[in-house]
Amino acid sequence: MIPERLANRDLRAPFATGDLPSSARVVVVGGGIVGSSVAYHLTRLGVDDVVVLERGRLTNGTTWHAAGLVAQVRGTHALTELSKTNADLYERLPAETGVETGFRRVGALSVARTEVRLQELLYAVSLARDAGIPSEILEPADVKKHWPPATTDDVVGGTLFPTDGTVNPGDAALALATGAHAGGATFVEGVRVTGFRLGRGNGTRVPSVGAVATDRGTIACEHAVIAAGLWSSEVARLAGVSIPLFPAEHVWVMTRETPGADESLPILRDLDGYLYVRHYRGRYVVGAFEPRGKPRAPSTVDEGGFVEFGPDWDHFAPVLAAARERLPELETLEFEHYLRAPESFTPDSNFHLGETPEVRRLYVAAGFNSQGIIYAPGAGAALAEWIVEGRPTRDLAEVDVARSGRWQNNRAWLGERTREMLGRLYAVHWPGLQAATARGVRRTPLRDRLDAAGAVFGEAAGWERANWFATDESTREYGYSFDRPNWFGPVAEESRAAREGIALFDLSTYSKFLVEGAGALTGLQRLFTSDLDVPRGRVVYTLACNERGGIEMDPTVTRLDEDRFLVAAPTLAQRRTEMLLRSGLPPDATVTDVTSGFAVLLVTGPRAREALSAVTDADLSNDAFPFLAAREVDAGWARAWMLRVSYVGELGWELWVPTEFAADLHDKLVGAGPGAALRHAGFLAFDALRLERGFRSWGHDVGQLDDPFAAGLGFAVAAGKGAEFVGREALEALRAGPRTRRLVSVRMTGDPGPTLWHDESLLVGGARRGFVTSGAFGPTLDAPVGLAWVERDEPVTQEWLRESAIEVEIRGQTFAAEASLKPFYDPDGSRLRM
């Protein structure tokens, strides 16, 4: 019989020692489910020199009190790839290690109280189908059959994943640790990490980890992993590294025994009630992810392990009321245990995984937002592969620790944001959903002007950005929808202004770096794939690739002078781009983050010259100012760099101006605008326009596993470049290889139907061939449009795409579409060169 245990404090690892080795190839800080998984998977890859350090006893941090829910499908394809192996691993570990994990495939059932919630649940069904995970769509009567004790009168439907299950969290961690120990790993308990020894070799400016210091000595190492649960942020600070996460209270309660709590019941998730219910030894366990969580400062959490805070029935009351609506017997059923204990949450509800930007060979696996049991197997495998291979082997952009700015590790800000993030797990995951807490922390110099113009703001990397501009008929609040949110009208008008007249975008949130010095050109030539030895005043779109040819970043580089360059990257890539530059450039090249120093105004559209001619006497003709040219000019009363580029696919210029001059320049542009039909536009229009034109977005459409030629970016890899650059050998091999996987433009045909957002499944000839990476409604095309990866055994060609029946699966239904290797709007890019 499979044992069941929750909140188990009695587990012991007989192989754990108190003796500290003097060295190891890899040191893992933290002996919970995640640290044990990293060690286990390292040993499976042949790395037997691993030491795991635990301050207390194994599993005494967060793992011991987890509810043990095992779900194989998550919100995106990339996250599902990390989670889908968990059930199989937990199931086979007992035979391999002799330690029972308590895994039982009881299934998982989610119910919807509203049609909106049902639509969200159906997204997960498509993800399951793509991953080969069994799934079922349930009618209300089916829900009752699977969960007889539940009331289903208010249920409109549900989904069932029959191969999901439950596990004993502590036992699962112990099984992983036992397997790691059998493979050569050493586990040391009762040792506190006090610091890291860092070194710089080969003249690099970014340090590498060389040793881990503890209260009982120092361990030399080649790699170190921080997997210390809610303490990971504090441990990382010892190395000067930022890991934004913050503890919050997570609650589950256990009833007394009851006949209704049959062991065959699947996990029940009532997301609209912010609760889950699982069977446990003839009892119900009811857990909560309530809308307003309770953060706990790290200083208030006892370091001794096995921490509980005691009952707080008042806080739990709203969730308990919802649980009693679903399970009426809870009205009279007594509770045996109220567990309230700390877990760690991140500012965006995605965990942190990967190499830290500030210290080479120092890795993070932390901040799992109460999903450590779900993700530990996949995250441990992914990180072990990264360490062994020297690069990511999976798509980890969503969880890359470098996505978070260092500023986000402010404890006061984190505490406020964490109130919302705990409940975000069970909230409806609307497209474009905005955080309500800890807002306004980063503001562009035009924020007040845009607000006065009717801007409705969204957050990106803490920046307040204008997402759209309300009209007289539209409200300045978000009206979310999976099909037609309330911003569709204004976004269409803003897009029309960019396509037919003039649109003004505030792009000040771009990540911006000045690279200068004697080694600037040489270093940039080695780091990037394009030839950057161009004349002064030239903008180059380029790629940073890894040794395998994967795309690490896709910035623009503008040569301002012989030894002075401006590097511009996406808003969310500030920390990552800085890491790439600092680690990839020689010591005689200076890197300065000038993100806050420059505002950027994009004036774009076929009549852009009219508005710009009112603020500058620069010659804006094609002969004098061609596409991809950069000029330093007087603009208004400011001195500005004008770059002739436009990510929306129209004639346009970016005006780079010191922040203190931005408001005045904006006012002068707007003052010139009425006669020239200038209109403010926001980032939702910006995104829709770039998708119509087929422009790629790093971290969404392309990433570290994607080669430029498959992504349609081969033009950015210089074939005849005189200088060597990272990945050149691999890229030349890829240039000549077959294209069996390609990034294509997708457009819905027929009635516009549902809108594309991301991760919708793509079917070609009825076979599941890929998925949408980013999508929007294209106002110019009057159809949903996006980008999608397509894969087959033979080359993906335009002819094959044209002749195939292509469909997009959205919330369980398929819709006709077409796909093309070229964008559907202005495929030859002539409008950029007007």
C-alpha positions in Angstrom: 0.0 0.0 0.0 1.3 3.5 -0.9 2.0 5.5 2.2 0.7 9.0 2.6 2.4 11.7 4.6 2.0 15.5 4.8 3.9 18.0 7.0 6.3 15.3 8.1 9.0 16.4 10.4 10.4 12.9 11.1 12.2 12.2 7.9 15.9 11.5 8.2 18.6 11.0 5.6 20.8 8.3 7.0 23.5 9.2 4.5 23.7 12.9 5.6 27.0 13.8 7.2 28.5 16.6 9.3 31.9 16.4 7.6 32.6 19.2 5.1 34.7 18.3 2.0 37.4 20.7 1.0 36.3 20.8 -2.6 33.7 19.7 -5.1 32.9 20.3 -8.7 29.4 21.5 -7.9 28.1 22.9 -4.5 24.3 23.1 -4.1 23.1 25.3 -1.3 19.7 23.9 0.0 18.6 20.4 0.7 14.9 20.6 -0.2 13.1 19.1 -3.2 14.8 21.5 -5.7 18.3 21.2 -4.4 17.9 17.4 -4.2 16.6 17.3 -7.7 19.6 19.3 -9.0 22.0 16.9 -7.3 20.1 13.9 -8.5 20.1 15.0 -12.2 23.8 16.0 -12.0 24.7 12.5 -10.9 22.6 11.0 -13.7 24.7 13.0 -16.1 27.9 11.6 -14.7 28.8 14.4 -12.3 29.6 12.5 -9.1 31.5 15.2 -7.3 28.5 17.1 -5.9 28.1 18.5 -2.3 24.7 19.6 -1.0 24.7 22.0 2.0 21.7 22.2 4.2 21.5 24.7 7.1 19.2 22.4 9.2 17.9 19.1 8.1 16.9 18.0 4.6 13.4 19.2 3.6 13.0 21.4 6.7 12.4 24.7 4.8 9.4 24.7 2.5 9.3 21.1 1.2 8.1 19.5 4.4 4.7 21.3 4.5 3.9 21.3 0.7 0.5 19.9 -0.2 2.0 17.4 -2.7 0.0 18.3 -5.8 1.5 17.0 -9.0 0.3 18.8 -12.2 1.9 18.1 -15.6 0.4 21.0 -17.6 1.3 24.6 -16.9 0.4 27.9 -18.7 2.7 27.8 -21.6 4.5 25.3 -23.8 7.9 26.1 -22.3 6.7 25.7 -18.7 4.8 22.5 -19.6 8.1 21.1 -21.0 9.5 21.6 -17.5 6.6 20.1 -15.6 5.4 17.2 -17.7 8.1 14.7 -16.5 7.3 15.1 -12.8 4.7 12.3 -12.5 6.8 9.8 -14.3 9.9 10.5 -12.1 8.0 10.4 -8.8 6.4 7.1 -9.9 9.7 5.4 -10.8 11.9 6.7 -8.0 10.8 4.0 -5.4 12.0 1.1 -7.6 15.3 3.0 -8.3 16.1 4.2 -4.8 14.1 2.1 -2.4 12.4 5.2 -1.0 8.6 5.5 -1.4 7.5 8.8 -2.7 3.8 8.2 -2.0 2.9 9.1 -5.6 -0.7 8.2 -6.6 -2.2 8.9 -10.0 -5.6 10.1 -8.8 -6.0 12.7 -11.5 -6.7 16.4 -11.2 -10.1 18.0 -11.9 -10.6 21.8 -12.3 -14.1 23.3 -12.2 -15.3 26.6 -13.7 -18.0 28.7 -12.1 -18.1 31.0 -15.1 -17.8 30.7 -18.8 -14.7 32.9 -18.6 -13.0 30.5 -16.3 -14.0 27.6 -18.6 -12.4 29.3 -21.5 -9.2 29.6 -19.6 -9.3 25.9 -18.6 -9.7 24.9 -22.3 -6.4 26.6 -23.1 -4.7 24.0 -20.9 -6.4 21.2 -22.8 -4.6 22.3 -26.0 -1.3 22.4 -24.2 -1.9 18.9 -22.9 -2.7 17.7 -26.4 0.5 19.1 -27.7 2.5 17.5 -24.9 0.8 14.1 -25.3 -0.7 14.3 -21.8 -4.2 12.8 -21.4 -7.0 15.3 -20.8 -10.8 15.4 -20.8 -13.4 18.3 -21.1 -16.2 17.8 -18.6 -19.9 18.7 -18.5 -21.3 19.7 -15.1 -22.8 16.2 -14.7 -19.4 14.6 -15.4 -17.9 16.7 -12.6 -20.4 15.2 -10.1 -19.5 11.7 -11.2 -15.8 12.3 -10.5 -16.5 14.2 -7.2 -19.7 12.9 -5.6 -19.3 14.9 -2.4 -19.2 18.2 -4.4 -22.0 20.5 -5.2 -22.0 21.3 -8.9 -25.2 23.3 -9.4 -23.1 26.4 -10.1 -20.5 24.7 -12.3 -20.5 25.4 -16.1 -17.9 22.8 -16.9 -14.5 21.5 -16.1 -11.4 19.7 -17.2 -9.7 16.5 -16.0 -6.1 15.4 -16.3 -6.3 11.8 -15.3 -2.6 11.1 -15.0 -1.9 13.9 -12.5 -1.6 13.0 -8.9 -0.4 13.5 -5.4 2.9 12.8 -3.7 4.5 12.9 -0.2 6.7 16.0 -0.6 9.3 15.1 2.0 9.5 11.5 0.8 9.9 12.6 -2.8 12.8 14.9 -1.8 14.4 12.1 0.2 14.1 9.7 -2.7 15.8 12.2 -5.0 18.5 12.8 -2.4 19.0 9.0 -2.0 19.4 8.7 -5.7 21.9 11.5 -5.8 23.8 10.0 -2.9 23.9 6.6 -4.7 25.4 8.5 -7.7 28.2 10.0 -5.6 26.7 13.2 -4.1 27.5 14.2 -0.5 24.9 15.8 1.7 26.0 17.9 4.7 23.5 19.0 7.3 23.8 21.7 9.9 26.1 24.0 8.0 25.5 27.7 7.2 26.7 29.4 4.1 28.4 32.7 5.0 29.7 33.9 1.7 31.2 33.1 -1.7 34.8 33.5 -2.9 34.9 35.1 -6.4 37.7 35.4 -8.8 38.4 37.0 -12.2 40.3 35.1 -14.8 41.6 35.9 -18.3 41.1 39.6 -17.8 37.3 39.3 -17.7 35.3 42.0 -15.9 32.6 39.6 -14.6 33.7 37.4 -11.7 33.3 33.7 -11.4 32.5 31.6 -8.3 35.5 29.8 -6.9 34.4 28.7 -3.5 31.6 28.6 -1.0 32.4 29.8 2.5 30.5 28.3 5.5 30.6 28.5 9.3 32.6 25.3 9.2 35.1 26.0 6.5 35.4 26.7 2.8 34.6 24.4 -0.2 36.4 25.2 -3.4 34.1 24.6 -6.4 33.7 25.1 -10.1 30.0 25.7 -10.0 27.6 26.7 -7.2 23.8 26.5 -7.1 21.5 28.5 -4.8 18.4 26.4 -4.1 17.7 27.7 -0.6 14.0 28.2 -0.9 12.7 31.4 0.7 16.3 32.1 1.9 17.7 32.2 -1.6 17.6 36.0 -1.9 19.5 36.4 1.3 22.1 33.8 0.3 22.5 35.5 -3.1 23.2 38.8 -1.5 26.4 37.3 0.0 27.7 37.1 -3.6 26.4 40.5 -4.7 23.6 38.9 -6.7 20.0 39.8 -7.0 17.2 37.2 -6.7 13.9 39.0 -6.3 11.6 36.8 -4.1 9.7 37.3 -0.9 8.1 35.0 1.7 4.3 34.8 2.1 2.1 32.6 4.2 0.6 29.6 2.5 -2.4 27.9 4.2 -4.0 24.5 4.1 -6.3 22.9 6.6 -7.0 19.2 7.2 -10.4 17.9 8.4 -11.1 14.9 10.5 -11.9 11.6 8.8 -15.1 11.5 6.8 -16.6 8.8 4.6 -16.8 11.2 1.6 -13.0 11.6 1.4 -12.4 8.5 -0.7 -8.9 7.8 -1.8 -9.9 7.6 -5.4 -11.0 11.3 -5.6 -8.9 13.4 -7.9 -7.4 16.7 -6.8 -10.2 19.3 -7.0 -9.3 22.8 -8.0 -12.0 25.5 -7.7 -10.0 28.4 -9.1 -12.9 30.8 -8.8 -13.0 30.1 -5.1 -9.2 30.3 -4.8 -9.0 26.8 -3.4 -8.0 23.2 -3.9 -9.0 20.1 -2.2 -7.2 16.7 -2.0 -7.8 13.4 -0.3 -5.5 12.4 2.5 -6.0 9.3 4.7 -9.8 9.6 4.7 -9.6 13.4 5.2 -9.9 16.5 3.1 -7.0 18.9 2.8 -8.2 22.3 1.7 -5.6 24.8 0.5 -5.8 28.5 -0.4 -4.3 30.9 -2.9 -6.3 33.8 -1.7 -6.5 37.1 -3.7 -4.8 39.1 -0.9 -1.9 37.2 0.5 0.1 37.9 3.6 3.8 38.5 3.0 6.3 37.9 5.8 9.6 39.7 5.9 12.5 37.2 6.0 13.5 38.7 9.3 10.3 37.4 10.9 10.8 33.8 9.7 12.6 31.6 12.2 15.7 30.1 10.7 15.5 26.9 12.7 13.3 25.1 10.1 9.9 23.4 10.2 8.3 26.8 10.7 4.6 27.2 11.4 2.8 30.5 12.3 -0.3 29.1 13.9 -4.0 29.5 12.8 -5.5 32.6 11.4 -9.1 31.7 10.8 -10.2 35.3 10.1 -7.9 35.5 7.1 -8.9 32.0 5.9 -12.6 32.8 6.3 -13.4 33.9 2.7 -11.8 30.8 1.2 -13.4 28.5 3.7 -16.8 30.0 2.8 -16.1 29.2 -0.9 -15.0 25.7 0.1 -18.2 25.1 2.0 -20.2 26.2 -1.1 -18.4 23.5 -3.0 -18.3 20.8 -0.2 -21.4 21.3 2.0 -20.2 18.8 4.6 -17.4 21.2 5.6 -20.1 23.2 7.4 -20.1 20.6 10.2 -16.9 18.7 9.7 -14.2 19.6 12.3 -10.7 20.5 11.4 -7.7 18.5 12.7 -4.8 20.7 11.6 -4.4 24.3 10.4 -1.0 24.7 8.7 0.2 28.2 8.0 3.8 28.3 6.9 6.1 30.4 4.6 6.8 29.9 0.9 8.6 32.2 -1.5 6.9 34.2 -4.3 8.3 36.2 -7.2 7.1 39.6 -8.7 5.7 37.9 -11.8 4.7 34.4 -10.5 7.4 32.7 -12.5 10.4 31.1 -10.7 14.0 31.9 -11.1 16.3 29.5 -12.9 19.7 29.8 -14.5 23.1 31.4 -14.3 23.2 34.8 -12.5 24.2 37.8 -14.6 26.6 39.2 -12.0 28.7 36.0 -11.2 29.6 33.3 -13.7 29.0 29.7 -12.8 26.7 30.7 -10.0 23.2 29.4 -10.6 19.8 29.8 -9.1 16.8 27.5 -8.7 14.4 29.3 -6.4 11.2 31.2 -6.0 8.8 28.5 -7.1 5.6 30.2 -6.0 4.2 27.1 -4.1 4.9 25.0 -7.2 8.3 23.4 -6.1 6.8 19.9 -6.1 5.5 20.4 -9.6 8.6 21.9 -11.1 11.5 20.4 -9.1 12.0 17.4 -11.4 12.1 19.4 -14.6 13.9 22.4 -13.2 16.6 20.2 -11.6 17.1 18.4 -14.9 17.3 21.7 -16.9 19.8 23.2 -14.5 22.0 20.1 -14.4 22.0 20.0 -18.2 23.0 23.7 -18.3 25.9 23.1 -15.9 27.2 20.1 -17.8 26.7 21.5 -21.3 27.7 25.0 -20.5 24.5 26.5 -22.0 20.7 26.1 -21.6 19.3 23.0 -23.3 15.7 24.1 -22.9 13.6 27.2 -23.5 14.0 29.0 -20.1 13.3 32.6 -21.1 10.2 32.8 -19.0 12.1 31.8 -15.8 15.5 33.2 -16.6 16.7 35.0 -13.4 18.2 37.7 -15.7 14.7 38.9 -16.6 14.4 40.6 -13.2 16.0 43.9 -12.6 18.3 44.4 -9.6 15.9 47.1 -8.4 13.2 44.5 -7.9 15.0 43.1 -4.9 13.9 46.0 -2.8 12.3 44.3 0.2 9.6 47.0 0.7 8.5 46.8 -2.9 8.6 43.0 -2.9 6.5 42.9 0.2 3.8 45.0 -1.4 3.8 43.1 -4.7 3.7 39.7 -2.9 0.3 40.5 -1.5 -1.1 40.1 -5.0 1.2 37.4 -6.4 0.0 34.6 -4.1 -3.5 34.9 -5.4 -2.4 35.4 -9.0 -1.8 31.7 -9.2 -5.6 31.1 -9.2 -6.8 34.3 -10.7 -8.0 34.4 -14.3 -4.9 34.8 -16.5 -6.2 37.4 -18.8 -4.2 38.4 -21.9 -2.5 41.6 -20.9 -3.3 41.2 -17.2 -1.8 44.1 -15.2 -0.5 44.0 -11.6 -2.5 46.2 -9.2 0.1 46.5 -6.5 3.5 48.2 -6.1 2.9 50.3 -9.2 4.5 53.6 -10.4 8.1 52.7 -9.4 9.7 53.6 -12.7 8.3 56.5 -14.8 9.4 57.9 -18.1 9.9 61.7 -18.3 6.7 61.9 -20.5 4.5 60.0 -18.0 2.5 63.1 -17.0 2.1 64.3 -20.6 0.8 60.8 -21.7 -1.5 60.7 -18.7 -3.0 64.1 -19.7 -3.5 62.7 -23.3 -5.6 59.8 -21.9 -3.0 57.1 -21.5 -4.0 53.8 -19.9 -0.8 52.5 -18.4 0.7 49.0 -18.2 3.8 47.8 -16.4 6.9 46.4 -18.0 10.0 45.7 -15.9 8.5 48.2 -13.4 8.1 50.9 -16.0 4.8 52.6 -16.4 4.2 52.5 -20.2 1.2 53.8 -22.1 -0.5 50.7 -23.4 -3.3 52.6 -25.2 -5.0 56.0 -25.2 -8.6 56.2 -24.2 -11.0 58.1 -26.5 -14.2 59.9 -25.4 -16.1 56.6 -25.8 -13.7 54.3 -24.0 -12.9 53.9 -20.4 -9.5 54.3 -18.8 -9.7 51.0 -17.1 -8.9 47.5 -18.3 -11.8 45.5 -19.6 -10.2 42.1 -20.0 -11.4 39.5 -22.5 -9.9 36.5 -24.3 -11.4 37.7 -27.6 -12.1 41.5 -27.7 -10.8 43.5 -24.7 -12.1 47.0 -24.4 -8.9 48.4 -25.9 -9.5 47.0 -29.3 -11.1 50.2 -30.7 -8.5 52.6 -29.5 -5.7 50.3 -30.6 -7.2 50.1 -34.1 -7.3 53.9 -34.3 -3.7 54.2 -33.1 -2.6 51.6 -35.6 -4.4 53.4 -38.4 -2.5 56.6 -37.5 0.8 54.7 -37.8 -0.2 53.2 -41.1 -1.9 56.3 -42.7 -0.8 59.4 -40.8 1.6 59.9 -37.9 1.9 58.1 -34.6 3.9 59.1 -31.6 5.2 56.4 -29.3 7.2 56.8 -26.0 9.9 54.2 -26.2 12.0 55.6 -23.3 11.9 52.2 -21.5 14.3 50.7 -24.0 17.4 49.2 -22.4 20.3 51.4 -23.5 24.0 51.1 -23.2 27.0 53.2 -24.3 30.0 51.2 -25.3 33.2 53.2 -25.9 37.0 52.9 -25.7 39.8 51.5 -27.7 38.4 48.0 -27.5 34.8 48.9 -28.3 34.8 48.0 -32.0 36.9 44.9 -31.6 34.8 43.6 -28.7 31.5 44.3 -30.4 32.7 42.7 -33.6 33.5 39.5 -31.6 30.2 39.6 -29.6 27.7 40.3 -32.5 27.1 38.6 -35.8 26.7 41.6 -38.1 29.6 43.6 -39.4 29.7 46.7 -37.1 32.7 48.3 -38.7 30.3 50.7 -40.5 30.6 54.5 -41.1 29.7 56.8 -38.2 25.9 57.4 -38.1 24.8 53.9 -39.1 22.3 51.7 -37.3 22.8 48.0 -37.4 20.3 45.3 -36.3 22.3 42.4 -35.1 22.4 39.3 -33.0 24.5 38.0 -30.1 24.7 34.2 -30.5 26.2 31.5 -28.3 28.7 28.9 -29.5 25.9 26.6 -30.7 24.4 29.4 -32.8 21.4 30.1 -30.5 20.2 33.7 -30.2 21.2 35.3 -26.9 19.9 38.8 -27.8 18.9 40.9 -30.8 19.8 44.6 -30.2 20.4 47.4 -32.5 23.9 48.9 -32.5 24.5 52.5 -33.6 28.0 53.7 -34.4 28.2 57.2 -33.0 31.9 57.7 -33.5 35.1 55.6 -34.2 35.2 54.1 -30.7 31.7 55.0 -29.4 28.5 52.8 -29.9 25.0 52.9 -28.7 23.4 49.5 -27.9 19.6 49.3 -27.7 17.7 46.2 -26.4 14.2 45.3 -25.3 12.8 46.8 -22.1 12.8 43.4 -20.3 16.4 42.6 -21.3 18.2 45.4 -19.4 20.0 43.1 -16.9 20.6 40.4 -19.4 22.0 42.7 -22.0 24.3 44.3 -19.5 25.6 40.9 -18.5 26.2 40.0 -22.2 28.2 43.2 -22.8 30.2 43.1 -19.6 31.1 39.4 -19.9 31.8 39.6 -23.7 33.7 42.8 -24.1 37.4 43.3 -23.3 38.7 45.4 -20.4 39.5 48.4 -22.7 35.9 48.8 -23.6 33.7 50.7 -21.2 30.1 49.8 -20.7 27.7 52.4 -19.3 24.0 51.8 -18.7 22.3 54.9 -20.0 18.8 53.6 -19.9 17.7 56.4 -17.5 19.7 59.0 -19.3 17.8 59.1 -22.6 14.2 59.4 -23.5 13.2 57.9 -26.9 10.3 59.2 -29.0 9.3 57.3 -32.1 7.6 59.4 -34.7 6.3 57.1 -37.4 3.9 56.9 -40.3 3.8 57.9 -43.9 3.5 61.6 -42.9 6.2 61.5 -40.2 8.3 64.0 -42.1 5.6 66.7 -41.7 5.7 66.6 -37.9 9.5 66.3 -37.7 10.1 69.1 -40.1 8.3 71.4 -37.6 10.9 70.7 -34.9 14.2 70.2 -36.9 15.8 71.8 -40.0 17.7 68.5 -40.7 17.2 67.2 -44.2 14.9 64.2 -43.9 14.9 63.2 -47.5 15.8 59.7 -48.5 19.1 60.9 -50.1 20.2 62.8 -47.0 18.7 60.6 -44.3 18.3 57.0 -45.6 16.9 54.1 -43.8 19.1 52.9 -40.9 21.0 56.2 -40.8 21.6 58.1 -37.5 22.3 61.9 -37.3 22.9 64.2 -34.4 20.6 67.2 -34.9 18.8 70.0 -33.2 15.3 68.9 -32.4 13.1 71.6 -30.8 15.4 73.2 -28.2 17.4 70.0 -27.6 20.3 68.2 -29.2 19.2 64.7 -30.1 20.3 61.7 -32.0 17.7 60.8 -34.7 17.7 57.1 -35.8 15.8 56.2 -38.9 14.2 53.0 -37.7 10.7 51.9 -36.9 9.8 48.6 -35.3 6.2 49.0 -36.5 7.2 48.8 -40.2 6.6 52.3 -41.4 8.6 55.4 -42.3 9.9 56.7 -39.0 12.6 58.1 -36.7 13.5 57.5 -33.1 14.6 60.7 -31.3 17.1 60.0 -28.6 17.2 63.0 -26.2 18.5 63.5 -22.7 15.6 63.0 -20.3 15.5 66.6 -19.1 14.7 67.8 -22.6 12.1 65.1 -23.4 8.9 66.9 -22.2 9.7 70.1 -24.1 10.4 68.1 -27.3 7.2 66.2 -26.8 5.2 69.4 -26.5 6.7 70.9 -29.6 5.9 67.7 -31.6 2.4 67.7 -30.4 2.0 71.4 -31.1 3.0 70.6 -34.7 0.7 67.6 -34.8 -2.9 68.8 -35.4 -2.2 69.9 -38.9 -0.2 66.7 -39.6 -2.6 64.3 -38.0 -0.3 63.2 -35.2 -1.7 60.8 -32.7 -0.4 59.3 -29.4 -0.1 55.5 -29.6 0.7 52.9 -27.0 2.5 49.5 -26.8 -0.6 47.4 -27.6 -0.7 49.1 -31.0 3.1 48.8 -31.2 2.9 45.1 -30.7 0.0 44.6 -33.2 1.9 46.6 -35.8 5.2 44.7 -35.4 3.3 41.4 -35.7 1.6 42.5 -38.9 5.1 43.2 -40.3 6.5 39.9 -38.8 9.1 41.5 -36.6 10.5 39.1 -34.0 10.7 39.7 -30.2 13.4 38.1 -28.2 12.1 36.0 -25.3 8.8 35.5 -27.1 9.5 34.5 -30.6 13.2 33.7 -30.5 15.7 32.7 -27.9 18.8 30.8 -26.9 17.8 27.5 -28.6 16.8 29.1 -31.9 19.2 29.6 -34.8 18.9 32.8 -36.8 18.2 31.1 -40.2 15.3 29.1 -38.9 14.0 32.3 -37.3 14.1 34.3 -40.5 17.0 36.4 -39.2 19.8 35.0 -41.3 20.3 38.5 -42.8 21.8 39.6 -39.5 24.6 37.0 -39.7 27.4 38.5 -41.9 28.8 35.9 -44.3 31.9 37.8 -45.3 32.7 39.5 -42.0 36.4 39.8 -41.6 36.4 39.6 -37.8 35.7 36.4 -35.9 32.6 36.3 -33.7 31.0 34.0 -31.1 29.2 31.1 -32.8 30.5 31.7 -36.3 31.5 28.1 -37.0 28.1 26.8 -35.8 26.2 29.4 -37.7 28.0 28.7 -41.0 27.0 25.0 -40.6 23.4 26.1 -39.9 23.4 28.4 -42.9 23.8 25.4 -45.2 21.6 23.0 -43.3 18.0 22.0 -44.0 15.1 24.0 -42.5 12.8 21.5 -40.9 11.8 24.0 -38.2 10.9 27.6 -39.0 9.3 30.6 -37.6 6.4 31.7 -39.8 3.8 34.5 -39.9 0.3 33.2 -39.2 -3.0 34.9 -40.1 -6.6 33.7 -39.3 -8.8 33.5 -42.4 -12.5 33.8 -42.8 -14.4 35.4 -40.0 -11.9 37.1 -37.6 -13.0 34.7 -34.8 -11.0 34.5 -31.6 -7.8 36.6 -31.1 -4.3 35.1 -31.0 -2.3 35.9 -27.9 0.4 33.2 -27.4 0.8 29.4 -27.2 -2.2 28.5 -29.3 -1.6 25.2 -31.0 -0.8 25.1 -34.8 -2.1 22.2 -36.8 -0.9 21.4 -40.4 -2.9 18.8 -42.3 -4.5 17.8 -39.0 -1.1 17.1 -37.3 0.2 19.1 -34.4 3.2 20.9 -35.8 3.9 23.9 -33.6 2.4 26.8 -31.6 2.0 30.6 -31.7 4.7 32.4 -29.9 3.1 35.8 -29.9 -0.1 37.2 -31.4 -2.6 40.1 -31.6 -5.4 41.4 -33.6 -3.9 43.1 -36.7 -6.1 46.1 -37.4 -4.6 46.7 -40.8 -5.1 43.1 -41.9 -8.5 43.0 -40.1 -7.5 39.6 -38.7 -5.8 37.9 -35.8 -2.1 37.7 -36.7 1.0 36.2 -35.0 4.3 34.3 -35.3 4.6 30.6 -34.8 7.2 27.9 -34.9 6.4 25.0 -37.3 8.3 21.7 -37.4 8.2 18.6 -39.7 10.5 15.8 -40.8 11.1 17.5 -44.2 12.1 21.1 -44.9 9.4 23.7 -44.2 8.9 25.6 -47.4 6.6 28.3 -48.7 5.1 25.9 -51.1 4.3 23.3 -48.4 2.7 26.1 -46.2 0.7 27.3 -49.2 -0.6 23.9 -50.1 -1.3 22.6 -46.6 -4.5 22.9 -44.6 -3.5 25.1 -41.6 -5.6 25.5 -38.5 -5.1 27.2 -35.1 -6.6 25.5 -32.0 -8.0 28.0 -29.6 -9.7 26.8 -26.4 -10.5 23.4 -27.8 -11.8 24.6 -31.2 -9.9 24.8 -34.5 -10.0 27.8 -36.9 -8.8 28.1 -40.4 -5.5 30.0 -40.9 -2.7 30.6 -43.4 1.0 30.7 -42.8 3.9 32.3 -44.7 7.6 32.6 -44.5 7.2 36.3 -45.2 5.0 38.8 -43.3 1.5 39.5 -44.5 2.0 43.3 -44.4 4.6 44.9 -46.6 6.7 41.7 -47.0 9.5 43.5 -48.9 9.8 46.4 -46.3 9.3 49.1 -48.9 7.3 51.3 -46.5 10.3 51.7 -44.2 12.2 53.2 -47.1 9.6 55.7 -48.3 
